[in-house]
């Protein structure tokens, strides 16, 4: 059974430090007890049995043992998860109402925590496979693991060394805070797996090895990839950024809580140089005319311009100003482009900093009016057609919108870039955040009166729950589509699904499976 044992190097790989002690040896024994117990599991369903291969169970055993260590040392990892869930949904945990938690104590270990953690563990590692959070796999693992953890709860030692690793000095500098966030999110049991996996993937895509001959360029490339990942990646946990999750671990009472929480709110946009003083480089956002102060010492080898220049800059909030975090490069007037989706988001964010939402409200109204027009014409947010009709349909729809909602400004019609096979069966969905979107292969999901591709007298039961899950777990589909589907066929989905999909559980699932599109948009369709 040597290949099935967990060794000290496996355990310590899930921590911030490398030098072990007797406390680590104690928790290693706990992890092996859990692993031995879980290794007895076997399922007739091959798909389920494939999930519990040796390496997965070893990692899960460490993962659940780290939860025990976390609760005893009060490092605040799972507590942060629970705090965020409570703030979002006014309930302690997903999949459980507070009324059902009759024997639940927030300061102790709980079987319900084990069930949620086990669901997160398997779901993060198998994102295209929906796992029933109340199913037999989760329940059996919960029962086996909790019985062992419960035995050790009263006697397990507190790992003070680990707790100290997750304490942030209230006088920390920018780089100290930045490094602390990265360290915590990349080493704690709840987020490290997916955060590091995605970062390693980006490193491979960037072909870092090509720069081995030039150490300066290598370090720049590594920092660039890490910086983009830090600022852009959203966790499966509530679609949070690293800084947002770590802020809840630090706690609202911490002097740097707000700074930690917002450190990942990078602005990437175009700025015009204004002036330089002793502390700051003063610039003005070209699109909104908003002034920004950039700490001069965050810009390496900065030379004060002798003429008016425009820059593309990547900056992050730090205390009462901003730090450069990434690229700063001179751009010519023709390179300044605010028509990119990313720049719409930057405009909304910058206006919000000034307590304004003019652009956001204008875009939201435009999309709402378009949605009402689409719904009025088709009695649904989806319409079905052959590919040859797609481009003409989109052009005609935008013309009707401009006629019904004329603008004082002269605005060109959006250009349709649809390139569809003529005989393809397509579903046009009006996404309230992005406008018209076209999908193939899902027409059978919608047995509606306006869908000529579905036989209305078909006696076979429509698998609404399976169709909903397909829309939910596939990255290709935007977050608004499964949300629309489950609300359109609410009674049918609830009847077939593992349990009723209420708004809170649906939002939790959307954040988990659609973290890349959950916060996407809104994007203006007409300039």
Protein Blocks (a to p, Z undefined) as FASTA:
>chain_A
ZZmpccfklmmmmpcbfbdcfklmmmmmmmmmmmmmmmmgccfblklmmmmgfklmmmmm
mmmmmmmmmmmnonommmmmmmmmmmmnopabghiafklmmmbcfkbccfklmmmmmmmm
mmmmmmmbccdfkbmklmmmmmmmmmmmmmmmmmoccdfklmmmmcccfkbcfklmmmmm
mmmmmmpmklmmmmmmmmmmmmmmnommlmmmpmklmmmmmmmmmmmmmmmpccfehoia
fklmmmmmnopkbmklmmmmmmmmccddddddfbdcfkbccdddfklopacdddfklpgh
iacdfbdcddddddddehjbccdehjaddddfklpcckbfklmmmmmmmmmmnopaklmm
mmmmmmmmmmmmmmmmnopabdcddfklmmmmmmmmmmmmmmmmccfbdcdddddfbdcd
fklccdddddfknopaddehilmmmccfklmkbcfklmbdcdfklmmmmmmmpmklcfkl
mmmmmmmmmmmmmmmmmbdcdfklmmmmmmmmmmmmmmgcjddfbZZ
